[in-house]
Amino acid sequence: METLTALVSAIVAGASVALKETTSTAIKESYQTLKAYLATKYPAVNLANIEKKPESEAKQESLTEDLVDDRAHQDPQLAQLCIQLKQALKQHATPEQSKAIVAVTDSIVGNVTIGKISADHHAEFSIKDGSAQDIKIAEVSASQKY
């Protein structure tokens, strides 16, 4: 979880799932801990817009900008909270909430291997505005396609 993209993806995933009634307590608590940490240490990073429209690229870009402006993306404690949130999502997300999303944004990537991913609804992979080398994506399955 060294990259800004990984932090943003964890926060977006948490925001898209944590506020739903059917979400497990573990996910809700992990997201609330992350949110409280951001509010305390980085008050300029506001999650309200991403919580309203987590799928919005504009909102994600705004969150990214806020994290960079406050240098929050360099905070190892924030990175650890994002790892904990991703683990909670992986372990406790309901089938309806299951998504496998891997995004590489504005970066150069080399030697990335992603494999054995399954989702009950869909799996999505994208590379945006960057160049990639030696990316291997394998064994991806989804039971429903939208």
N, CA, C and O atoms as a GROMACS GRO file, in nm:
protein
  584
    1MET      N    1   0.082  -0.120   0.000
    1MET     CA    2   0.000   0.000   0.000
    1MET      C    3   0.085   0.125   0.000
    1MET      O    4   0.061   0.217   0.077
    2GLU      N    5   0.182   0.127  -0.085
    2GLU     CA    6   0.274   0.239  -0.088
    2GLU      C    7   0.227   0.350  -0.180
    2GLU      O    8   0.280   0.461  -0.174
    3THR      N    9   0.131   0.324  -0.263
    3THR     CA   10   0.095   0.423  -0.363
    3THR      C   11  -0.032   0.498  -0.327
    3THR      O   12  -0.117   0.451  -0.252
    4LEU      N   13  -0.039   0.616  -0.382
    4LEU     CA   14  -0.157   0.699  -0.366
    4LEU      C   15  -0.281   0.629  -0.422
    4LEU      O   16  -0.390   0.638  -0.364
    5THR      N   17  -0.265   0.562  -0.534
    5THR     CA   18  -0.376   0.491  -0.596
    5THR      C   19  -0.434   0.385  -0.501
    5THR      O   20  -0.556   0.369  -0.493
    6ALA      N   21  -0.348   0.313  -0.431
    6ALA     CA   22  -0.395   0.211  -0.338
    6ALA      C   23  -0.473   0.273  -0.223
    6ALA      O   24  -0.574   0.217  -0.180
    7LEU      N   25  -0.428   0.387  -0.174
    7LEU     CA   26  -0.501   0.455  -0.066
    7LEU      C   27  -0.639   0.500  -0.114
    7LEU      O   28  -0.740   0.478  -0.046
    8VAL      N   29  -0.642   0.562  -0.231
    8VAL     CA   30  -0.770   0.611  -0.283
    8VAL      C   31  -0.865   0.494  -0.309
    8VAL      O   32  -0.983   0.504  -0.277
    9SER      N   33  -0.815   0.385  -0.366
    9SER     CA   34  -0.902   0.272  -0.394
    9SER      C   35  -0.960   0.212  -0.266
    9SER      O   36  -1.076   0.170  -0.265
   10ALA      N   37  -0.882   0.207  -0.159
   10ALA     CA   38  -0.933   0.155  -0.032
   10ALA      C   39  -1.041   0.246   0.024
   10ALA      O   40  -1.145   0.199   0.071
   11ILE      N   41  -1.017   0.377   0.020
   11ILE     CA   42  -1.115   0.472   0.072
   11ILE      C   43  -1.243   0.467  -0.010
   11ILE      O   44  -1.353   0.469   0.045
   12VAL      N   45  -1.230   0.462  -0.142
   12VAL     CA   46  -1.348   0.456  -0.230
   12VAL      C   47  -1.426   0.327  -0.207
   12VAL      O   48  -1.549   0.330  -0.197
   13ALA      N   49  -1.356   0.215  -0.197
   13ALA     CA   50  -1.424   0.087  -0.171
   13ALA      C   51  -1.497   0.092  -0.037
   13ALA      O   52  -1.611   0.046  -0.027
   14GLY      N   53  -1.431   0.146   0.064
   14GLY     CA   54  -1.496   0.158   0.195
   14GLY      C   55  -1.617   0.248   0.190
   14GLY      O   56  -1.722   0.215   0.247
   15ALA      N   57  -1.604   0.362   0.124
   15ALA     CA   58  -1.716   0.456   0.114
   15ALA      C   59  -1.834   0.395   0.040
   15ALA      O   60  -1.949   0.422   0.074
   16SER      N   61  -1.807   0.314  -0.061
   16SER     CA   62  -1.916   0.257  -0.140
   16SER      C   63  -1.990   0.145  -0.068
   16SER      O   64  -2.103   0.113  -0.103
   17VAL      N   65  -1.927   0.086   0.032
   17VAL     CA   66  -1.986  -0.028   0.101
   17VAL      C   67  -2.026   0.003   0.245
   17VAL      O   68  -2.131  -0.041   0.291
   18ALA      N   69  -1.944   0.078   0.317
   18ALA     CA   70  -1.959   0.095   0.462
   18ALA      C   71  -2.088   0.162   0.506
   18ALA      O   72  -2.133   0.140   0.618
   19LEU      N   73  -2.148   0.241   0.421
   19LEU     CA   74  -2.267   0.316   0.461
   19LEU      C   75  -2.398   0.242   0.432
   19LEU      O   76  -2.506   0.297   0.456
   20LYS      N   77  -2.389   0.121   0.382
   20LYS     CA   78  -2.510   0.044   0.352
   20LYS      C   79  -2.555  -0.035   0.475
   20LYS      O   80  -2.472  -0.080   0.555
   21GLU      N   81  -2.685  -0.051   0.491
   21GLU     CA   82  -2.740  -0.121   0.606
   21GLU      C   83  -2.693  -0.265   0.616
   21GLU      O   84  -2.677  -0.318   0.726
   22THR      N   85  -2.673  -0.330   0.503
   22THR     CA   86  -2.637  -0.472   0.503
   22THR      C   87  -2.488  -0.497   0.528
   22THR      O   88  -2.445  -0.612   0.532
   23THR      N   89  -2.411  -0.392   0.544
   23THR     CA   90  -2.268  -0.405   0.563
   23THR      C   91  -2.236  -0.456   0.703
   23THR      O   92  -2.301  -0.418   0.800
   24SER      N   93  -2.137  -0.543   0.712
   24SER     CA   94  -2.098  -0.600   0.840
   24SER      C   95  -2.041  -0.493   0.933
   24SER      O   96  -1.991  -0.390   0.890
   25THR      N   97  -2.050  -0.522   1.061
   25THR     CA   98  -1.997  -0.431   1.162
   25THR      C   99  -1.846  -0.413   1.145
   25THR      O  100  -1.795  -0.303   1.165
   26ALA      N  101  -1.775  -0.518   1.109
   26ALA     CA  102  -1.629  -0.509   1.092
   26ALA      C  103  -1.592  -0.406   0.985
   26ALA      O  104  -1.500  -0.328   1.004
   27ILE      N  105  -1.664  -0.407   0.874
   27ILE     CA  106  -1.637  -0.310   0.767
   27ILE      C  107  -1.673  -0.170   0.813
   27ILE      O  108  -1.596  -0.076   0.793
   28LYS      N  109  -1.789  -0.156   0.874
   28LYS     CA  110  -1.832  -0.023   0.920
   28LYS      C  111  -1.733   0.035   1.020
   28LYS      O  112  -1.695   0.152   1.011
   29GLU      N  113  -1.690  -0.048   1.116
   29GLU     CA  114  -1.596   0.001   1.217
   29GLU      C  115  -1.461   0.038   1.156
   29GLU      O  116  -1.401   0.139   1.193
   30SER      N  117  -1.413  -0.044   1.064
   30SER     CA  118  -1.286  -0.016   0.999
   30SER      C  119  -1.293   0.114   0.920
   30SER      O  120  -1.200   0.196   0.925
   31TYR      N  121  -1.402   0.134   0.846
   31TYR     CA  122  -1.418   0.257   0.769
   31TYR      C  123  -1.430   0.378   0.861
   31TYR      O  124  -1.371   0.483   0.835
   32GLN      N  125  -1.508   0.365   0.969
   32GLN     CA  126  -1.525   0.476   1.062
   32GLN      C  127  -1.393   0.513   1.130
   32GLN      O  128  -1.367   0.631   1.155
   33THR      N  129  -1.310   0.414   1.161
   33THR     CA  130  -1.178   0.440   1.219
   33THR      C  131  -1.092   0.519   1.121
   33THR      O  132  -1.027   0.616   1.160
   34LEU      N  133  -1.092   0.477   0.996
   34LEU     CA  134  -1.017   0.547   0.892
   34LEU      C  135  -1.070   0.690   0.875
   34LEU      O  136  -0.992   0.785   0.867
   35LYS      N  137  -1.200   0.703   0.870
   35LYS     CA  138  -1.263   0.833   0.852
   35LYS      C  139  -1.230   0.927   0.970
   35LYS      O  140  -1.201   1.044   0.949
   36ALA      N  141  -1.235   0.875   1.091
   36ALA     CA  142  -1.204   0.956   1.210
   36ALA      C  143  -1.057   0.999   1.209
   36ALA      O  144  -1.024   1.112   1.246
   37TYR      N  145  -0.970   0.909   1.167
   37TYR     CA  146  -0.828   0.942   1.158
   37TYR      C  147  -0.805   1.055   1.057
   37TYR      O  148  -0.733   1.151   1.086
   38LEU      N  149  -0.867   1.044   0.942
   38LEU     CA  150  -0.854   1.149   0.842
   38LEU      C  151  -0.909   1.282   0.894
   38LEU      O  152  -0.847   1.386   0.874
   39ALA      N  153  -1.024   1.278   0.961
   39ALA     CA  154  -1.085   1.401   1.012
   39ALA      C  155  -0.997   1.469   1.117
   39ALA      O  156  -0.990   1.592   1.124
   40THR      N  157  -0.930   1.388   1.197
   40THR     CA  158  -0.845   1.442   1.303
   40THR      C  159  -0.712   1.493   1.249
   40THR      O  160  -0.670   1.604   1.280
   41LYS      N  161  -0.646   1.410   1.169
   41LYS     CA  162  -0.511   1.444   1.124
   41LYS      C  163  -0.511   1.528   0.996
   41LYS      O  164  -0.420   1.609   0.975
   42TYR      N  165  -0.610   1.508   0.910
   42TYR     CA  166  -0.616   1.578   0.782
   42TYR      C  167  -0.757   1.635   0.761
   42TYR      O  168  -0.832   1.585   0.677
   43PRO      N  169  -0.795   1.739   0.836
   43PRO     CA  170  -0.932   1.791   0.828
   43PRO      C  171  -0.971   1.845   0.690
   43PRO      O  172  -1.090   1.856   0.660
   44ALA      N  173  -0.874   1.880   0.608
   44ALA     CA  174  -0.906   1.929   0.474
   44ALA      C  175  -0.948   1.816   0.379
   44ALA      O  176  -1.005   1.843   0.273
   45VAL      N  177  -0.922   1.692   0.417
   45VAL     CA  178  -0.963   1.577   0.335
   45VAL      C  179  -1.105   1.540   0.377
   45VAL      O  180  -1.126   1.480   0.482
   46ASN      N  181  -1.200   1.578   0.294
   46ASN     CA  182  -1.341   1.558   0.325
   46ASN      C  183  -1.394   1.441   0.244
   46ASN      O  184  -1.382   1.439   0.122
   47LEU      N  185  -1.453   1.343   0.311
   47LEU     CA  186  -1.503   1.223   0.243
   47LEU      C  187  -1.650   1.234   0.204
   47LEU      O  188  -1.705   1.140   0.146
   48ALA      N  189  -1.715   1.344   0.236
   48ALA     CA  190  -1.859   1.356   0.208
   48ALA      C  191  -1.891   1.337   0.061
   48ALA      O  192  -1.987   1.266   0.028
   49ASN      N  193  -1.814   1.397  -0.028
   49ASN     CA  194  -1.843   1.386  -0.172
   49ASN      C  195  -1.819   1.245  -0.224
   49ASN      O  196  -1.897   1.196  -0.306
   50ILE      N  197  -1.714   1.180  -0.177
   50ILE     CA  198  -1.686   1.044  -0.223
   50ILE      C  199  -1.790   0.947  -0.168
   50ILE      O  200  -1.822   0.847  -0.232
   51GLU      N  201  -1.843   0.976  -0.050
   51GLU     CA  202  -1.948   0.892   0.007
   51GLU      C  203  -2.078   0.905  -0.073
   51GLU      O  204  -2.154   0.808  -0.085
   52LYS      N  205  -2.105   1.022  -0.126
   52LYS     CA  206  -2.226   1.043  -0.206
   52LYS      C  207  -2.216   0.974  -0.342
   52LYS      O  208  -2.312   0.914  -0.389
   53LYS      N  209  -2.098   0.983  -0.405
   53LYS     CA  210  -2.078   0.929  -0.540
   53LYS      C  211  -1.942   0.861  -0.551
   53LYS      O  212  -1.853   0.913  -0.618
   54PRO      N  213  -1.925   0.746  -0.486
   54PRO     CA  214  -1.793   0.681  -0.488
   54PRO      C  215  -1.748   0.637  -0.627
   54PRO      O  216  -1.628   0.623  -0.651
   55GLU      N  217  -1.841   0.616  -0.718
   55GLU     CA  218  -1.805   0.572  -0.853
   55GLU      C  219  -1.760   0.688  -0.943
   55GLU      O  220  -1.710   0.665  -1.053
   56SER      N  221  -1.776   0.811  -0.896
   56SER     CA  222  -1.743   0.929  -0.975
   56SER      C  223  -1.592   0.950  -0.986
   56SER      O  224  -1.523   0.965  -0.885
   57GLU      N  225  -1.541   0.950  -1.110
   57GLU     CA  226  -1.399   0.975  -1.131
   57GLU      C  227  -1.361   1.115  -1.085
   57GLU      O  228  -1.251   1.136  -1.034
   58ALA      N  229  -1.450   1.211  -1.102
   58ALA     CA  230  -1.422   1.348  -1.058
   58ALA      C  231  -1.405   1.354  -0.906
   58ALA      O  232  -1.316   1.422  -0.855
   59LYS      N  233  -1.491   1.284  -0.834
   59LYS     CA  234  -1.481   1.282  -0.687
   59LYS      C  235  -1.353   1.210  -0.644
   59LYS      O  236  -1.288   1.251  -0.548
   60GLN      N  237  -1.318   1.102  -0.715
   60GLN     CA  238  -1.195   1.029  -0.683
   60GLN      C  239  -1.072   1.116  -0.708
   60GLN      O  240  -0.978   1.113  -0.630
   61GLU      N  241  -1.074   1.192  -0.817
   61GLU     CA  242  -0.963   1.281  -0.848
   61GLU      C  243  -0.952   1.392  -0.743
   61GLU      O  244  -0.841   1.430  -0.705
   62SER      N  245  -1.066   1.442  -0.697
   62SER     CA  246  -1.066   1.544  -0.593
   62SER      C  247  -1.008   1.488  -0.462
   62SER      O  248  -0.930   1.555  -0.394
   63LEU      N  249  -1.048   1.366  -0.427
   63LEU     CA  250  -0.994   1.302  -0.307
   63LEU      C  251  -0.843   1.283  -0.321
   63LEU      O  252  -0.768   1.308  -0.226
   64THR      N  253  -0.799   1.240  -0.438
   64THR     CA  254  -0.656   1.222  -0.464
   64THR      C  255  -0.582   1.354  -0.445
   64THR      O  256  -0.477   1.359  -0.381
   65GLU      N  257  -0.637   1.460  -0.500
   65GLU     CA  258  -0.575   1.592  -0.487
   65GLU      C  259  -0.567   1.635  -0.341
   65GLU      O  260  -0.464   1.688  -0.297
   66ASP      N  261  -0.674   1.613  -0.265
   66ASP     CA  262  -0.673   1.649  -0.123
   66ASP      C  263  -0.568   1.571  -0.045
   66ASP      O  264  -0.499   1.627   0.040
   67LEU      N  265  -0.556   1.442  -0.074
   67LEU     CA  266  -0.456   1.360  -0.006
   67LEU      C  267  -0.314   1.407  -0.037
   67LEU      O  268  -0.228   1.411   0.052
   68VAL      N  269  -0.291   1.443  -0.162
   68VAL     CA  270  -0.158   1.492  -0.202
   68VAL      C  271  -0.130   1.629  -0.140
   68VAL      O  272  -0.021   1.652  -0.088
   69ASP      N  273  -0.228   1.718  -0.146
   69ASP     CA  274  -0.209   1.853  -0.091
   69ASP      C  275  -0.168   1.848   0.057
   69ASP      O  276  -0.085   1.927   0.101
   70ASP      N  277  -0.227   1.756   0.132
   70ASP     CA  278  -0.196   1.743   0.275
   70ASP      C  279  -0.085   1.642   0.304
   70ASP      O  280  -0.050   1.618   0.419
   71ARG      N  281  -0.030   1.584   0.199
   71ARG     CA  282   0.074   1.481   0.209
   71ARG      C  283   0.027   1.359   0.290
   71ARG      O  284   0.108   1.287   0.348
   72ALA      N  285  -0.102   1.338   0.292
   72ALA     CA  286  -0.158   1.224   0.363
   72ALA      C  287  -0.114   1.092   0.301
   72ALA      O  288  -0.104   0.991   0.370
   73HIS      N  289  -0.087   1.094   0.173
   73HIS     CA  290  -0.046   0.971   0.104
   73HIS      C  291   0.092   0.922   0.150
   73HIS      O  292   0.133   0.812   0.114
   74GLN      N  293   0.162   1.002   0.227
   74GLN     CA  294   0.292   0.963   0.279
   74GLN      C  295   0.284   0.913   0.424
   74GLN      O  296   0.387   0.883   0.485
   75ASP      N  297   0.165   0.905   0.478
   75ASP     CA  298   0.143   0.870   0.618
   75ASP      C  299   0.134   0.718   0.634
   75ASP      O  300   0.038   0.657   0.584
   76PRO      N  301   0.230   0.655   0.702
   76PRO     CA  302   0.226   0.509   0.717
   76PRO      C  303   0.108   0.460   0.801
   76PRO      O  304   0.059   0.349   0.780
   77GLN      N  305   0.063   0.541   0.897
   77GLN     CA  306  -0.052   0.500   0.977
   77GLN      C  307  -0.179   0.499   0.892
   77GLN      O  308  -0.263   0.410   0.906
   78LEU      N  309  -0.193   0.596   0.805
   78LEU     CA  310  -0.308   0.598   0.713
   78LEU      C  311  -0.302   0.477   0.620
   78LEU      O  312  -0.404   0.414   0.594
   79ALA      N  313  -0.183   0.445   0.570
   79ALA     CA  314  -0.168   0.327   0.484
   79ALA      C  315  -0.210   0.201   0.559
   79ALA      O  316  -0.275   0.114   0.501
   80GLN      N  317  -0.174   0.190   0.685
   80GLN     CA  318  -0.211   0.073   0.764
   80GLN      C  319  -0.362   0.065   0.784
   80GLN      O  320  -0.420  -0.043   0.776
   81LEU      N  321  -0.426   0.178   0.810
   81LEU     CA  322  -0.571   0.180   0.823
   81LEU      C  323  -0.640   0.138   0.693
   81LEU      O  324  -0.742   0.069   0.696
   82CYS      N  325  -0.584   0.179   0.581
   82CYS     CA  326  -0.639   0.138   0.451
   82CYS      C  327  -0.621  -0.012   0.428
   82CYS      O  328  -0.710  -0.076   0.373
   83ILE      N  329  -0.508  -0.066   0.469
   83ILE     CA  330  -0.487  -0.211   0.459
   83ILE      C  331  -0.589  -0.285   0.544
   83ILE      O  332  -0.647  -0.384   0.500
   84GLN      N  333  -0.612  -0.237   0.664
   84GLN     CA  334  -0.710  -0.300   0.753
   84GLN      C  335  -0.851  -0.294   0.693
   84GLN      O  336  -0.927  -0.390   0.703
   85LEU      N  337  -0.885  -0.181   0.632
   85LEU     CA  338  -1.016  -0.168   0.567
   85LEU      C  339  -1.028  -0.265   0.451
   85LEU      O  340  -1.131  -0.331   0.436
   86LYS      N  341  -0.925  -0.275   0.368
   86LYS     CA  342  -0.930  -0.369   0.256
   86LYS      C  343  -0.943  -0.513   0.305
   86LYS      O  344  -1.013  -0.594   0.243
   87GLN      N  345  -0.876  -0.547   0.414
   87GLN     CA  346  -0.888  -0.682   0.470
   87GLN      C  347  -1.030  -0.707   0.520
   87GLN      O  348  -1.085  -0.815   0.499
   88ALA      N  349  -1.089  -0.608   0.587
   88ALA     CA  350  -1.227  -0.621   0.634
   88ALA      C  351  -1.322  -0.638   0.517
   88ALA      O  352  -1.415  -0.719   0.522
   89LEU      N  353  -1.300  -0.561   0.411
   89LEU     CA  354  -1.385  -0.574   0.292
   89LEU      C  355  -1.372  -0.712   0.230
   89LEU      O  356  -1.471  -0.774   0.192
   90LYS      N  357  -1.250  -0.760   0.221
   90LYS     CA  358  -1.226  -0.892   0.162
   90LYS      C  359  -1.293  -1.003   0.243
   90LYS      O  360  -1.350  -1.096   0.186
   91GLN      N  361  -1.286  -0.992   0.375
   91GLN     CA  362  -1.338  -1.098   0.462
   91GLN      C  363  -1.487  -1.090   0.486
   91GLN      O  364  -1.551  -1.193   0.507
   92HIS      N  365  -1.545  -0.970   0.484
   92HIS     CA  366  -1.683  -0.955   0.531
   92HIS      C  367  -1.782  -0.899   0.430
   92HIS      O  368  -1.900  -0.886   0.463
   93ALA      N  369  -1.741  -0.867   0.311
   93ALA     CA  370  -1.834  -0.813   0.212
   93ALA      C  371  -1.935  -0.920   0.172
   93ALA      O  372  -1.900  -1.037   0.156
   94THR      N  373  -2.059  -0.879   0.157
   94THR     CA  374  -2.163  -0.971   0.112
   94THR      C  375  -2.144  -0.997  -0.037
   94THR      O  376  -2.073  -0.923  -0.104
   95PRO      N  377  -2.208  -1.101  -0.090
   95PRO     CA  378  -2.197  -1.125  -0.235
   95PRO      C  379  -2.238  -1.005  -0.319
   95PRO      O  380  -2.180  -0.979  -0.424
   96GLU      N  381  -2.339  -0.931  -0.272
   96GLU     CA  382  -2.383  -0.814  -0.348
   96GLU      C  383  -2.277  -0.704  -0.348
   96GLU      O  384  -2.272  -0.623  -0.440
   97GLN      N  385  -2.194  -0.703  -0.246
   97GLN     CA  386  -2.093  -0.599  -0.234
   97GLN      C  387  -1.960  -0.640  -0.297
   97GLN      O  388  -1.868  -0.559  -0.308
   98SER      N  389  -1.951  -0.765  -0.336
   98SER     CA  390  -1.823  -0.816  -0.386
   98SER      C  391  -1.791  -0.759  -0.524
   98SER      O  392  -1.869  -0.773  -0.618
   99LYS      N  393  -1.677  -0.696  -0.532
   99LYS     CA  394  -1.625  -0.646  -0.660
   99LYS      C  395  -1.475  -0.659  -0.652
   99LYS      O  396  -1.416  -0.640  -0.545
  100ALA      N  397  -1.415  -0.690  -0.761
  100ALA     CA  398  -1.269  -0.689  -0.768
  100ALA      C  399  -1.232  -0.578  -0.864
  100ALA      O  400  -1.256  -0.589  -0.984
  101ILE      N  401  -1.174  -0.473  -0.813
  101ILE     CA  402  -1.140  -0.358  -0.896
  101ILE      C  403  -0.991  -0.329  -0.882
  101ILE      O  404  -0.942  -0.306  -0.771
  102VAL      N  405  -0.922  -0.331  -0.991
  102VAL     CA  406  -0.781  -0.297  -0.990
  102VAL      C  407  -0.764  -0.183  -1.089
  102VAL      O  408  -0.793  -0.198  -1.208
  103ALA      N  409  -0.717  -0.071  -1.041
  103ALA     CA  410  -0.696   0.044  -1.129
  103ALA      C  411  -0.555   0.095  -1.114
  103ALA      O  412  -0.503   0.106  -1.003
  104VAL      N  413  -0.494   0.126  -1.225
  104VAL     CA  414  -0.362   0.188  -1.224
  104VAL      C  415  -0.380   0.323  -1.291
  104VAL      O  416  -0.412   0.331  -1.409
  105THR      N  417  -0.358   0.430  -1.215
  105THR     CA  418  -0.386   0.564  -1.265
  105THR      C  419  -0.260   0.650  -1.262
  105THR      O  420  -0.190   0.656  -1.162
  106ASP      N  421  -0.232   0.715  -1.374
  106ASP     CA  422  -0.122   0.810  -1.383
  106ASP      C  423   0.010   0.754  -1.330
  106ASP      O  424   0.078   0.821  -1.252
  107SER      N  425   0.046   0.635  -1.370
  107SER     CA  426   0.170   0.578  -1.321
  107SER      C  427   0.231   0.485  -1.423
  107SER      O  428   0.165   0.442  -1.518
  108ILE      N  429   0.356   0.456  -1.404
  108ILE     CA  430   0.425   0.358  -1.486
  108ILE      C  431   0.438   0.232  -1.402
  108ILE      O  432   0.488   0.236  -1.289
  109VAL      N  433   0.392   0.124  -1.455
  109VAL     CA  434   0.390   0.000  -1.380
  109VAL      C  435   0.474  -0.103  -1.453
  109VAL      O  436   0.469  -0.112  -1.576
  110GLY      N  437   0.551  -0.178  -1.379
  110GLY     CA  438   0.628  -0.287  -1.438
  110GLY      C  439   0.614  -0.411  -1.353
  110GLY      O  440   0.612  -0.403  -1.230
  111ASN      N  441   0.606  -0.528  -1.418
  111ASN     CA  442   0.605  -0.657  -1.350
  111ASN      C  443   0.496  -0.671  -1.245
  111ASN      O  444   0.523  -0.706  -1.131
  112VAL      N  445   0.374  -0.645  -1.283
  112VAL     CA  446   0.260  -0.662  -1.193
  112VAL      C  447   0.190  -0.793  -1.229
  112VAL      O  448   0.161  -0.818  -1.346
  113THR      N  449   0.163  -0.876  -1.130
  113THR     CA  450   0.090  -1.000  -1.152
  113THR      C  451  -0.033  -1.000  -1.064
  113THR      O  452  -0.023  -0.980  -0.943
  114ILE      N  453  -0.149  -1.024  -1.122
  114ILE     CA  454  -0.274  -1.029  -1.050
  114ILE      C  455  -0.340  -1.161  -1.087
  114ILE      O  456  -0.355  -1.190  -1.206
  115GLY      N  457  -0.378  -1.240  -0.989
  115GLY     CA  458  -0.437  -1.369  -1.024
  115GLY      C  459  -0.532  -1.423  -0.921
  115GLY      O  460  -0.538  -1.375  -0.807
  116LYS      N  461  -0.608  -1.521  -0.962
  116LYS     CA  462  -0.703  -1.592  -0.877
  116LYS      C  463  -0.800  -1.496  -0.809
  116LYS      O  464  -0.809  -1.493  -0.686
  117ILE      N  465  -0.870  -1.418  -0.887
  117ILE     CA  466  -0.968  -1.324  -0.835
  117ILE      C  467  -1.106  -1.372  -0.877
  117ILE      O  468  -1.129  -1.403  -0.994
  118SER      N  469  -1.196  -1.378  -0.780
  118SER     CA  470  -1.334  -1.412  -0.816
  118SER      C  471  -1.428  -1.314  -0.749
  118SER      O  472  -1.402  -1.267  -0.638
  119ALA      N  473  -1.536  -1.284  -0.816
  119ALA     CA  474  -1.637  -1.194  -0.763
  119ALA      C  475  -1.773  -1.249  -0.797
  119ALA      O  476  -1.792  -1.308  -0.904
  120ASP      N  477  -1.866  -1.232  -0.707
  120ASP     CA  478  -2.000  -1.283  -0.732
  120ASP      C  479  -2.074  -1.201  -0.837
  120ASP      O  480  -2.169  -1.251  -0.898
  121HIS      N  481  -2.034  -1.079  -0.859
  121HIS     CA  482  -2.105  -0.995  -0.954
  121HIS      C  483  -2.021  -0.952  -1.072
  121HIS      O  484  -2.058  -0.980  -1.186
  122HIS      N  485  -1.910  -0.886  -1.051
  122HIS     CA  486  -1.826  -0.851  -1.165
  122HIS      C  487  -1.684  -0.820  -1.122
  122HIS      O  488  -1.658  -0.787  -1.007
  123ALA      N  489  -1.596  -0.832  -1.215
  123ALA     CA  490  -1.455  -0.798  -1.193
  123ALA      C  491  -1.417  -0.697  -1.301
  123ALA      O  492  -1.449  -0.717  -1.418
  124GLU      N  493  -1.350  -0.591  -1.262
  124GLU     CA  494  -1.317  -0.485  -1.356
  124GLU      C  495  -1.170  -0.449  -1.341
  124GLU      O  496  -1.120  -0.435  -1.230
  125PHE      N  497  -1.101  -0.434  -1.453
  125PHE     CA  498  -0.961  -0.396  -1.452
  125PHE      C  499  -0.943  -0.282  -1.549
  125PHE      O  500  -0.999  -0.283  -1.658
  126SER      N  501  -0.864  -0.182  -1.509
  126SER     CA  502  -0.840  -0.072  -1.601
  126SER      C  503  -0.703  -0.012  -1.578
  126SER      O  504  -0.650  -0.014  -1.467
  127ILE      N  505  -0.647   0.041  -1.684
  127ILE     CA  506  -0.523   0.116  -1.678
  127ILE      C  507  -0.553   0.250  -1.744
  127ILE      O  508  -0.594   0.255  -1.860
  128LYS      N  509  -0.533   0.358  -1.669
  128LYS     CA  510  -0.570   0.489  -1.719
  128LYS      C  511  -0.449   0.581  -1.722
  128LYS      O  512  -0.374   0.588  -1.625
  129ASP      N  513  -0.430   0.651  -1.831
  129ASP     CA  514  -0.330   0.756  -1.843
  129ASP      C  515  -0.190   0.714  -1.797
  129ASP      O  516  -0.121   0.791  -1.732
  130GLY      N  517  -0.150   0.595  -1.830
  130GLY     CA  518  -0.017   0.551  -1.789
  130GLY      C  519   0.036   0.451  -1.888
  130GLY      O  520  -0.030   0.416  -1.986
  131SER      N  521   0.155   0.406  -1.864
  131SER     CA  522   0.207   0.300  -1.947
  131SER      C  523   0.233   0.180  -1.859
  131SER      O  524   0.267   0.194  -1.741
  132ALA      N  525   0.218   0.064  -1.914
  132ALA     CA  526   0.231  -0.058  -1.834
  132ALA      C  527   0.323  -0.155  -1.906
  132ALA      O  528   0.324  -0.163  -2.029
  133GLN      N  529   0.398  -0.228  -1.827
  133GLN     CA  530   0.487  -0.328  -1.882
  133GLN      C  531   0.470  -0.455  -1.802
  133GLN      O  532   0.458  -0.451  -1.679
  134ASP      N  533   0.469  -0.568  -1.869
  134ASP     CA  534   0.467  -0.698  -1.802
  134ASP      C  535   0.352  -0.717  -1.705
  134ASP      O  536   0.372  -0.772  -1.596
  135ILE      N  537   0.233  -0.672  -1.740
  135ILE     CA  538   0.119  -0.694  -1.653
  135ILE      C  539   0.053  -0.825  -1.693
  135ILE      O  540   0.023  -0.847  -1.810
  136LYS      N  541   0.031  -0.912  -1.595
  136LYS     CA  542  -0.035  -1.040  -1.618
  136LYS      C  543  -0.158  -1.047  -1.528
  136LYS      O  544  -0.148  -1.035  -1.406
  137ILE      N  545  -0.273  -1.066  -1.589
  137ILE     CA  546  -0.397  -1.081  -1.514
  137ILE      C  547  -0.451  -1.218  -1.550
  137ILE      O  548  -0.474  -1.247  -1.668
  138ALA      N  549  -0.471  -1.304  -1.450
  138ALA     CA  550  -0.511  -1.441  -1.479
  138ALA      C  551  -0.613  -1.490  -1.378
  138ALA      O  552  -0.625  -1.438  -1.267
  139GLU      N  553  -0.685  -1.592  -1.419
  139GLU     CA  554  -0.780  -1.663  -1.334
  139GLU      C  555  -0.881  -1.568  -1.268
  139GLU      O  556  -0.897  -1.568  -1.146
  140VAL      N  557  -0.947  -1.488  -1.351
  140VAL     CA  558  -1.049  -1.397  -1.302
  140VAL      C  559  -1.185  -1.454  -1.339
  140VAL      O  560  -1.207  -1.492  -1.454
  141SER      N  561  -1.275  -1.462  -1.243
  141SER     CA  562  -1.408  -1.513  -1.273
  141SER      C  563  -1.513  -1.427  -1.204
  141SER      O  564  -1.491  -1.373  -1.096
  142ALA      N  565  -1.627  -1.415  -1.270
  142ALA     CA  566  -1.741  -1.345  -1.212
  142ALA      C  567  -1.866  -1.421  -1.254
  142ALA      O  568  -1.879  -1.464  -1.369
  143SER      N  569  -1.959  -1.437  -1.160
  143SER     CA  570  -2.076  -1.518  -1.189
  143SER      C  571  -2.183  -1.443  -1.267
  143SER      O  572  -2.263  -1.506  -1.336
  144GLN      N  573  -2.186  -1.310  -1.259
  144GLN     CA  574  -2.283  -1.231  -1.334
  144GLN      C  575  -2.209  -1.121  -1.406
  144GLN      O  576  -2.109  -1.069  -1.356
  145LYS      N  577  -2.258  -1.084  -1.523
  145LYS     CA  578  -2.198  -0.976  -1.599
  145LYS      C  579  -2.304  -0.868  -1.619
  145LYS      O  580  -2.418  -0.898  -1.653
  146TYR      N  581  -2.266  -0.743  -1.599
  146TYR     CA  582  -2.358  -0.632  -1.616
  146TYR      C  583  -2.326  -0.557  -1.740
  146TYR      O  584  -2.394  -0.459  -1.772
   0.00000   0.00000   0.00000
